[in-house]
Protein backbone atom coordinates (compact mmCIF):
# COMPACT_ATOMS: atom_id res chain seq x y z
CA UNK A 1 0.00 0.00 0.00
CA UNK A 2 2.82 2.40 0.93
CA UNK A 3 4.44 1.74 -2.46
CA UNK A 4 1.19 2.73 -4.17
CA UNK A 5 1.00 5.94 -2.14
CA UNK A 6 4.62 6.73 -2.97
CA UNK A 7 3.87 6.32 -6.68
CA UNK A 8 0.74 8.51 -6.47
CA UNK A 9 2.64 11.19 -4.58
CA UNK A 10 5.42 11.07 -7.17
CA UNK A 11 2.90 11.56 -10.00
CA UNK A 12 1.22 14.41 -8.11
CA UNK A 13 4.53 16.28 -8.04
CA UNK A 14 4.71 15.92 -11.83
CA UNK A 15 1.44 17.78 -12.46
CA UNK A 16 1.71 20.75 -14.81
CA UNK A 17 0.74 24.27 -13.62
CA UNK A 18 -2.42 24.06 -15.73
CA UNK A 19 -3.40 20.77 -14.09
CA UNK A 20 -2.71 22.22 -10.64
CA UNK A 21 -4.88 25.23 -11.46
CA UNK A 22 -7.65 22.86 -12.53
CA UNK A 23 -7.38 21.03 -9.21
CA UNK A 24 -7.68 24.31 -7.35
CA UNK A 25 -11.07 24.94 -8.96
CA UNK A 26 -12.48 21.46 -8.38
CA UNK A 27 -15.76 21.33 -6.48
CA UNK A 28 -17.33 17.99 -5.74
CA UNK A 29 -21.09 18.13 -5.24
CA UNK A 30 -23.41 15.44 -3.99
CA UNK A 31 -20.43 13.17 -3.33
CA UNK A 32 -19.80 11.80 0.14
CA UNK A 33 -16.22 10.67 0.81
CA UNK A 34 -15.51 8.47 3.81
CA UNK A 35 -11.97 7.52 4.73
CA UNK A 36 -9.97 6.65 7.81
CA UNK A 37 -6.68 7.33 6.05
CA UNK A 38 -4.86 10.64 6.33
CA UNK A 39 -3.32 11.03 2.89
CA UNK A 40 -0.56 13.45 2.08
CA UNK A 41 -1.74 16.55 0.24
CA UNK A 42 -0.15 15.53 -3.03
CA UNK A 43 -1.90 12.14 -3.00
CA UNK A 44 -5.25 13.77 -2.23
CA UNK A 45 -4.84 16.22 -5.11
CA UNK A 46 -4.00 13.40 -7.51
CA UNK A 47 -6.98 11.42 -6.30
CA UNK A 48 -9.24 14.39 -7.03
CA UNK A 49 -7.59 14.79 -10.42
CA UNK A 50 -8.27 11.17 -11.34
CA UNK A 51 -11.77 10.94 -9.87
CA UNK A 52 -13.21 14.25 -11.05
CA UNK A 53 -13.71 13.30 -14.74
CA UNK A 54 -15.67 10.25 -13.61
CA UNK A 55 -17.79 12.33 -11.22
CA UNK A 56 -18.49 14.93 -13.92
CA UNK A 57 -19.48 12.23 -16.39
CA UNK A 58 -21.92 10.82 -13.85
CA UNK A 59 -23.42 14.22 -12.97
CA UNK A 60 -23.63 15.93 -16.38
CA UNK A 61 -26.69 14.88 -18.45
CA UNK A 62 -25.95 17.31 -21.32
CA UNK A 63 -24.98 14.58 -23.74
CA UNK A 64 -28.03 12.49 -22.90
CA UNK A 65 -31.16 13.08 -24.97
CA UNK A 66 -34.41 12.97 -23.05
CA UNK A 67 -38.06 12.72 -24.03
CA UNK A 68 -39.79 16.08 -23.55
CA UNK A 69 -42.90 15.49 -21.45
CA UNK A 70 -43.90 19.02 -20.43
CA UNK A 71 -43.25 22.70 -21.29
CA UNK A 72 -44.01 25.37 -18.69
CA UNK A 73 -44.01 29.19 -18.85
CA UNK A 74 -44.12 31.69 -16.03
CA UNK A 75 -44.40 35.45 -16.51
CA UNK A 76 -46.94 35.38 -19.34
CA UNK A 77 -49.40 38.28 -19.33
CA UNK A 78 -50.54 39.23 -22.83
CA UNK A 79 -49.52 36.06 -24.65
CA UNK A 80 -50.93 32.58 -24.18
CA UNK A 81 -48.90 29.51 -23.31
CA UNK A 82 -49.93 27.91 -26.62
CA UNK A 83 -48.53 30.92 -28.50
CA UNK A 84 -45.28 30.78 -26.56
CA UNK A 85 -44.86 27.04 -27.11
CA UNK A 86 -45.43 27.50 -30.85
CA UNK A 87 -42.77 30.25 -30.94
CA UNK A 88 -40.29 27.96 -29.17
CA UNK A 89 -40.56 25.29 -31.85
CA UNK A 90 -40.59 22.56 -29.19
CA UNK A 91 -43.06 19.68 -29.29
CA UNK A 92 -44.14 17.33 -26.55
CA UNK A 93 -42.65 13.89 -27.12
CA UNK A 94 -39.56 14.98 -29.04
CA UNK A 95 -36.05 14.10 -27.92
CA UNK A 96 -34.19 17.09 -26.47
CA UNK A 97 -30.77 17.92 -25.07
CA UNK A 98 -29.11 21.14 -23.91
CA UNK A 99 -28.37 22.47 -27.44
CA UNK A 100 -32.02 21.82 -28.40
CA UNK A 101 -33.27 23.84 -25.42
CA UNK A 102 -30.75 26.63 -26.08
CA UNK A 103 -32.00 26.89 -29.67
CA UNK A 104 -35.61 27.06 -28.44
CA UNK A 105 -34.70 29.90 -26.06
CA UNK A 106 -33.04 31.79 -28.92
CA UNK A 107 -36.16 31.36 -31.10
CA UNK A 108 -38.31 32.77 -28.30
CA UNK A 109 -36.12 35.86 -28.02
CA UNK A 110 -36.05 36.38 -31.79
CA UNK A 111 -39.85 36.10 -31.95
CA UNK A 112 -40.09 39.54 -30.35
CA UNK A 113 -42.61 38.31 -27.79
CA UNK A 114 -40.18 38.52 -24.90
CA UNK A 115 -37.55 40.97 -23.72
CA UNK A 116 -35.80 38.58 -21.33
CA UNK A 117 -35.99 34.89 -20.55
CA UNK A 118 -34.24 32.10 -18.76
CA UNK A 119 -34.99 28.42 -18.47
CA UNK A 120 -34.32 25.43 -16.30
CA UNK A 121 -35.18 21.78 -16.67
CA UNK A 122 -35.63 18.74 -14.54
CA UNK A 123 -35.43 15.09 -15.49
CA UNK A 124 -37.86 12.79 -13.70
CA UNK A 125 -36.74 9.36 -14.91
CA UNK A 126 -35.93 9.51 -18.61
CA UNK A 127 -38.37 12.40 -19.17
CA UNK A 128 -37.59 16.12 -19.40
CA UNK A 129 -39.68 19.02 -18.09
CA UNK A 130 -38.52 22.48 -19.21
CA UNK A 131 -39.65 25.68 -17.48
CA UNK A 132 -39.19 29.10 -19.12
CA UNK A 133 -39.20 32.26 -17.01
CA UNK A 134 -40.07 35.16 -19.33
CA UNK A 135 -40.52 38.92 -19.30
CA UNK A 136 -42.80 40.09 -22.08
CA UNK A 137 -41.95 42.90 -24.48
CA UNK A 138 -44.05 45.88 -23.42
CA UNK A 139 -43.62 48.13 -26.47
CA UNK A 140 -46.61 48.68 -28.74
CA UNK A 141 -46.72 46.74 -32.02
CA UNK A 142 -46.50 48.69 -35.28
CA UNK A 143 -47.62 47.77 -38.82
CA UNK A 144 -45.17 45.78 -40.93
CA UNK A 145 -44.70 46.85 -44.57
CA UNK A 146 -43.09 44.61 -47.20
CA UNK A 147 -41.91 47.24 -49.64
CA UNK A 148 -40.72 45.53 -52.84
CA UNK A 149 -40.98 41.78 -52.30
CA UNK A 150 -42.51 41.39 -55.75
CA UNK A 151 -41.52 37.72 -56.04
CA UNK A 152 -43.93 36.66 -53.29
CA UNK A 153 -47.63 36.90 -52.62
CA UNK A 154 -48.95 38.43 -49.39
CA UNK A 155 -49.92 34.93 -48.28
CA UNK A 156 -46.37 33.63 -48.77
CA UNK A 157 -44.88 36.53 -46.81
CA UNK A 158 -47.35 36.15 -43.94
CA UNK A 159 -46.74 32.40 -43.80
CA UNK A 160 -42.97 32.90 -43.67
CA UNK A 161 -43.13 35.45 -40.85
CA UNK A 162 -45.52 33.25 -38.87
CA UNK A 163 -42.81 30.61 -38.72
CA UNK A 164 -40.96 33.10 -36.51
CA UNK A 165 -43.99 34.78 -34.86
CA UNK A 166 -46.93 32.34 -34.90
CA UNK A 167 -49.43 35.05 -33.91
CA UNK A 168 -48.26 37.53 -36.57
CA UNK A 169 -51.19 39.41 -38.09
CA UNK A 170 -49.48 42.34 -39.78
CA UNK A 171 -48.02 44.14 -36.76
CA UNK A 172 -44.91 43.48 -34.65
CA UNK A 173 -42.95 45.07 -31.77
CA UNK A 174 -39.51 46.60 -32.27
CA UNK A 175 -37.84 43.54 -30.77
CA UNK A 176 -39.20 41.31 -33.56
CA UNK A 177 -37.54 43.14 -36.45
CA UNK A 178 -34.27 41.16 -36.36
CA UNK A 179 -36.17 37.87 -36.47
CA UNK A 180 -38.38 39.04 -39.35
CA UNK A 181 -35.31 40.20 -41.28
CA UNK A 182 -33.73 36.74 -40.93
CA UNK A 183 -36.93 35.02 -42.08
CA UNK A 184 -37.22 37.23 -45.17
CA UNK A 185 -33.54 36.76 -46.01
CA UNK A 186 -33.99 33.01 -45.82
CA UNK A 187 -37.03 33.33 -48.11
CA UNK A 188 -34.91 35.11 -50.71
CA UNK A 189 -32.25 32.42 -50.43
CA UNK A 190 -34.80 29.67 -51.00
CA UNK A 191 -35.77 31.36 -54.30
CA UNK A 192 -32.09 31.93 -55.23
CA UNK A 193 -32.69 35.70 -55.24
CA UNK A 194 -29.38 37.47 -54.61
CA UNK A 195 -30.86 40.40 -52.73
CA UNK A 196 -30.31 41.76 -49.24
CA UNK A 197 -33.15 42.46 -46.83
CA UNK A 198 -32.99 45.91 -45.24
CA UNK A 199 -35.08 47.18 -42.33
CA UNK A 200 -35.97 50.82 -41.73
CA UNK A 201 -38.36 52.22 -39.12
CA UNK A 202 -40.66 54.95 -40.40
CA UNK A 203 -42.80 57.63 -38.75
CA UNK A 204 -44.20 61.08 -39.45
CA UNK A 205 -42.58 64.29 -38.22
CA UNK A 206 -44.41 64.13 -34.90
CA UNK A 207 -43.22 60.56 -34.26
CA UNK A 208 -46.60 59.02 -34.95
CA UNK A 209 -47.79 56.53 -37.58
CA UNK A 210 -44.84 54.25 -36.89
CA UNK A 211 -44.22 51.46 -39.40
CA UNK A 212 -41.64 48.69 -39.79
CA UNK A 213 -40.55 48.79 -43.44
CA UNK A 214 -38.67 45.85 -44.98
CA UNK A 215 -37.24 46.11 -48.47
CA UNK A 216 -34.91 44.21 -50.80
CA UNK A 217 -31.66 45.91 -51.85
CA UNK A 218 -28.97 44.86 -54.32
CA UNK A 219 -31.18 43.30 -56.98
CA UNK A 220 -32.83 44.71 -60.10
CA UNK A 221 -36.62 44.40 -60.43
CA UNK A 222 -37.66 44.61 -64.13
CA UNK A 223 -40.94 46.51 -64.64
CA UNK A 224 -43.33 45.35 -67.35
CA UNK A 225 -46.26 47.77 -66.90
CA UNK A 226 -46.94 51.07 -65.18
CA UNK A 227 -50.18 52.42 -63.75
CA UNK A 228 -50.75 55.85 -62.19
CA UNK A 229 -53.76 55.91 -59.93
CA UNK A 230 -55.37 59.26 -59.11
CA UNK A 231 -53.85 61.26 -61.96
CA UNK A 232 -56.14 64.22 -62.82
CA UNK A 233 -54.09 67.16 -64.06
CA UNK A 234 -52.11 64.91 -66.45
CA UNK A 235 -53.43 62.04 -68.50
CA UNK A 236 -52.24 58.62 -67.33
CA UNK A 237 -51.25 57.76 -70.92
CA UNK A 238 -48.88 60.76 -71.00
CA UNK A 239 -47.29 59.69 -67.70
CA UNK A 240 -46.79 56.15 -68.99
CA UNK A 241 -45.31 57.44 -72.26
CA UNK A 242 -42.75 59.58 -70.42
CA UNK A 243 -41.88 56.68 -68.09
CA UNK A 244 -41.06 54.16 -70.84
CA UNK A 245 -37.33 54.06 -69.94
CA UNK A 246 -38.36 52.35 -66.71
CA UNK A 247 -40.07 49.48 -68.52
CA UNK A 248 -38.10 46.30 -69.27
CA UNK A 249 -37.47 45.26 -72.85
CA UNK A 250 -39.01 41.80 -72.43
CA UNK A 251 -42.41 42.52 -70.89
CA UNK A 252 -43.39 38.85 -71.00
CA UNK A 253 -40.44 37.54 -69.00
CA UNK A 254 -41.04 35.51 -65.82
CA UNK A 255 -39.24 38.14 -63.71
CA UNK A 256 -41.22 41.11 -65.05
CA UNK A 257 -43.53 42.84 -62.56
CA UNK A 258 -46.28 45.47 -62.76
CA UNK A 259 -45.80 48.71 -60.82
CA UNK A 260 -48.60 50.97 -59.59
CA UNK A 261 -47.98 54.51 -58.42
CA UNK A 262 -50.42 56.65 -56.47
CA UNK A 263 -50.47 60.30 -57.58
C-alpha positions as CSV (number, residue, x, y, z in Angstrom):
1,X,0.0,0.0,0.0
2,X,2.8,2.4,0.9
3,X,4.4,1.7,-2.5
4,X,1.2,2.7,-4.2
5,X,1.0,5.9,-2.1
6,X,4.6,6.7,-3.0
7,X,3.9,6.3,-6.7
8,X,0.7,8.5,-6.5
9,X,2.6,11.2,-4.6
10,X,5.4,11.1,-7.2
11,X,2.9,11.6,-10.0
12,X,1.2,14.4,-8.1
13,X,4.5,16.3,-8.0
14,X,4.7,15.9,-11.8
15,X,1.4,17.8,-12.5
16,X,1.7,20.7,-14.8
17,X,0.7,24.3,-13.6
18,X,-2.4,24.1,-15.7
19,X,-3.4,20.8,-14.1
20,X,-2.7,22.2,-10.6
21,X,-4.9,25.2,-11.5
22,X,-7.6,22.9,-12.5
23,X,-7.4,21.0,-9.2
24,X,-7.7,24.3,-7.4
25,X,-11.1,24.9,-9.0
26,X,-12.5,21.5,-8.4
27,X,-15.8,21.3,-6.5
28,X,-17.3,18.0,-5.7
29,X,-21.1,18.1,-5.2
30,X,-23.4,15.4,-4.0
31,X,-20.4,13.2,-3.3
32,X,-19.8,11.8,0.1
33,X,-16.2,10.7,0.8
34,X,-15.5,8.5,3.8
35,X,-12.0,7.5,4.7
36,X,-10.0,6.7,7.8
37,X,-6.7,7.3,6.1
38,X,-4.9,10.6,6.3
39,X,-3.3,11.0,2.9
40,X,-0.6,13.5,2.1
41,X,-1.7,16.6,0.2
42,X,-0.1,15.5,-3.0
43,X,-1.9,12.1,-3.0
44,X,-5.3,13.8,-2.2
45,X,-4.8,16.2,-5.1
46,X,-4.0,13.4,-7.5
47,X,-7.0,11.4,-6.3
48,X,-9.2,14.4,-7.0
49,X,-7.6,14.8,-10.4
50,X,-8.3,11.2,-11.3
51,X,-11.8,10.9,-9.9
52,X,-13.2,14.3,-11.0
53,X,-13.7,13.3,-14.7
54,X,-15.7,10.2,-13.6
55,X,-17.8,12.3,-11.2
56,X,-18.5,14.9,-13.9
57,X,-19.5,12.2,-16.4
58,X,-21.9,10.8,-13.9
59,X,-23.4,14.2,-13.0
60,X,-23.6,15.9,-16.4
61,X,-26.7,14.9,-18.5
62,X,-25.9,17.3,-21.3
63,X,-25.0,14.6,-23.7
64,X,-28.0,12.5,-22.9
65,X,-31.2,13.1,-25.0
66,X,-34.4,13.0,-23.1
67,X,-38.1,12.7,-24.0
68,X,-39.8,16.1,-23.6
69,X,-42.9,15.5,-21.5
70,X,-43.9,19.0,-20.4
71,X,-43.3,22.7,-21.3
72,X,-44.0,25.4,-18.7
73,X,-44.0,29.2,-18.8
74,X,-44.1,31.7,-16.0
75,X,-44.4,35.5,-16.5
76,X,-46.9,35.4,-19.3
77,X,-49.4,38.3,-19.3
78,X,-50.5,39.2,-22.8
79,X,-49.5,36.1,-24.6
80,X,-50.9,32.6,-24.2
81,X,-48.9,29.5,-23.3
82,X,-49.9,27.9,-26.6
83,X,-48.5,30.9,-28.5
84,X,-45.3,30.8,-26.6
85,X,-44.9,27.0,-27.1
86,X,-45.4,27.5,-30.8
87,X,-42.8,30.2,-30.9
88,X,-40.3,28.0,-29.2
89,X,-40.6,25.3,-31.8
90,X,-40.6,22.6,-29.2
91,X,-43.1,19.7,-29.3
92,X,-44.1,17.3,-26.5
93,X,-42.7,13.9,-27.1
94,X,-39.6,15.0,-29.0
95,X,-36.0,14.1,-27.9
96,X,-34.2,17.1,-26.5
97,X,-30.8,17.9,-25.1
98,X,-29.1,21.1,-23.9
99,X,-28.4,22.5,-27.4
100,X,-32.0,21.8,-28.4
101,X,-33.3,23.8,-25.4
102,X,-30.7,26.6,-26.1
103,X,-32.0,26.9,-29.7
104,X,-35.6,27.1,-28.4
105,X,-34.7,29.9,-26.1
106,X,-33.0,31.8,-28.9
107,X,-36.2,31.4,-31.1
108,X,-38.3,32.8,-28.3
109,X,-36.1,35.9,-28.0
110,X,-36.1,36.4,-31.8
111,X,-39.9,36.1,-31.9
112,X,-40.1,39.5,-30.4
113,X,-42.6,38.3,-27.8
114,X,-40.2,38.5,-24.9
115,X,-37.5,41.0,-23.7
116,X,-35.8,38.6,-21.3
117,X,-36.0,34.9,-20.6
118,X,-34.2,32.1,-18.8
119,X,-35.0,28.4,-18.5
120,X,-34.3,25.4,-16.3
121,X,-35.2,21.8,-16.7
122,X,-35.6,18.7,-14.5
123,X,-35.4,15.1,-15.5
124,X,-37.9,12.8,-13.7
125,X,-36.7,9.4,-14.9
126,X,-35.9,9.5,-18.6
127,X,-38.4,12.4,-19.2
128,X,-37.6,16.1,-19.4
129,X,-39.7,19.0,-18.1
130,X,-38.5,22.5,-19.2
131,X,-39.6,25.7,-17.5
132,X,-39.2,29.1,-19.1
133,X,-39.2,32.3,-17.0
134,X,-40.1,35.2,-19.3
135,X,-40.5,38.9,-19.3
136,X,-42.8,40.1,-22.1
137,X,-42.0,42.9,-24.5
138,X,-44.0,45.9,-23.4
139,X,-43.6,48.1,-26.5
140,X,-46.6,48.7,-28.7
141,X,-46.7,46.7,-32.0
142,X,-46.5,48.7,-35.3
143,X,-47.6,47.8,-38.8
144,X,-45.2,45.8,-40.9
145,X,-44.7,46.9,-44.6
146,X,-43.1,44.6,-47.2
147,X,-41.9,47.2,-49.6
148,X,-40.7,45.5,-52.8
149,X,-41.0,41.8,-52.3
150,X,-42.5,41.4,-55.8
151,X,-41.5,37.7,-56.0
152,X,-43.9,36.7,-53.3
153,X,-47.6,36.9,-52.6
154,X,-49.0,38.4,-49.4
155,X,-49.9,34.9,-48.3
156,X,-46.4,33.6,-48.8
157,X,-44.9,36.5,-46.8
158,X,-47.3,36.1,-43.9
159,X,-46.7,32.4,-43.8
160,X,-43.0,32.9,-43.7
161,X,-43.1,35.5,-40.8
162,X,-45.5,33.2,-38.9
163,X,-42.8,30.6,-38.7
164,X,-41.0,33.1,-36.5
165,X,-44.0,34.8,-34.9
166,X,-46.9,32.3,-34.9
167,X,-49.4,35.1,-33.9
168,X,-48.3,37.5,-36.6
169,X,-51.2,39.4,-38.1
170,X,-49.5,42.3,-39.8
171,X,-48.0,44.1,-36.8
172,X,-44.9,43.5,-34.6
173,X,-43.0,45.1,-31.8
174,X,-39.5,46.6,-32.3
175,X,-37.8,43.5,-30.8
176,X,-39.2,41.3,-33.6
177,X,-37.5,43.1,-36.5
178,X,-34.3,41.2,-36.4
179,X,-36.2,37.9,-36.5
180,X,-38.4,39.0,-39.4
181,X,-35.3,40.2,-41.3
182,X,-33.7,36.7,-40.9
183,X,-36.9,35.0,-42.1
184,X,-37.2,37.2,-45.2
185,X,-33.5,36.8,-46.0
186,X,-34.0,33.0,-45.8
187,X,-37.0,33.3,-48.1
188,X,-34.9,35.1,-50.7
189,X,-32.3,32.4,-50.4
190,X,-34.8,29.7,-51.0
191,X,-35.8,31.4,-54.3
192,X,-32.1,31.9,-55.2
193,X,-32.7,35.7,-55.2
194,X,-29.4,37.5,-54.6
195,X,-30.9,40.4,-52.7
196,X,-30.3,41.8,-49.2
197,X,-33.2,42.5,-46.8
198,X,-33.0,45.9,-45.2
199,X,-35.1,47.2,-42.3
200,X,-36.0,50.8,-41.7
201,X,-38.4,52.2,-39.1
202,X,-40.7,54.9,-40.4
203,X,-42.8,57.6,-38.8
204,X,-44.2,61.1,-39.5
205,X,-42.6,64.3,-38.2
206,X,-44.4,64.1,-34.9
207,X,-43.2,60.6,-34.3
208,X,-46.6,59.0,-34.9
209,X,-47.8,56.5,-37.6
210,X,-44.8,54.3,-36.9
211,X,-44.2,51.5,-39.4
212,X,-41.6,48.7,-39.8
213,X,-40.5,48.8,-43.4
214,X,-38.7,45.9,-45.0
215,X,-37.2,46.1,-48.5
216,X,-34.9,44.2,-50.8
217,X,-31.7,45.9,-51.9
218,X,-29.0,44.9,-54.3
219,X,-31.2,43.3,-57.0
220,X,-32.8,44.7,-60.1
221,X,-36.6,44.4,-60.4
222,X,-37.7,44.6,-64.1
223,X,-40.9,46.5,-64.6
224,X,-43.3,45.4,-67.3
225,X,-46.3,47.8,-66.9
226,X,-46.9,51.1,-65.2
227,X,-50.2,52.4,-63.8
228,X,-50.7,55.9,-62.2
229,X,-53.8,55.9,-59.9
230,X,-55.4,59.3,-59.1
231,X,-53.9,61.3,-62.0
232,X,-56.1,64.2,-62.8
233,X,-54.1,67.2,-64.1
234,X,-52.1,64.9,-66.5
235,X,-53.4,62.0,-68.5
236,X,-52.2,58.6,-67.3
237,X,-51.3,57.8,-70.9
238,X,-48.9,60.8,-71.0
239,X,-47.3,59.7,-67.7
240,X,-46.8,56.2,-69.0
241,X,-45.3,57.4,-72.3
242,X,-42.8,59.6,-70.4
243,X,-41.9,56.7,-68.1
244,X,-41.1,54.2,-70.8
245,X,-37.3,54.1,-69.9
246,X,-38.4,52.4,-66.7
247,X,-40.1,49.5,-68.5
248,X,-38.1,46.3,-69.3
249,X,-37.5,45.3,-72.9
250,X,-39.0,41.8,-72.4
251,X,-42.4,42.5,-70.9
252,X,-43.4,38.9,-71.0
253,X,-40.4,37.5,-69.0
254,X,-41.0,35.5,-65.8
255,X,-39.2,38.1,-63.7
256,X,-41.2,41.1,-65.1
257,X,-43.5,42.8,-62.6
258,X,-46.3,45.5,-62.8
259,X,-45.8,48.7,-60.8
260,X,-48.6,51.0,-59.6
261,X,-48.0,54.5,-58.4
262,X,-50.4,56.6,-56.5
263,X,-50.5,60.3,-57.6
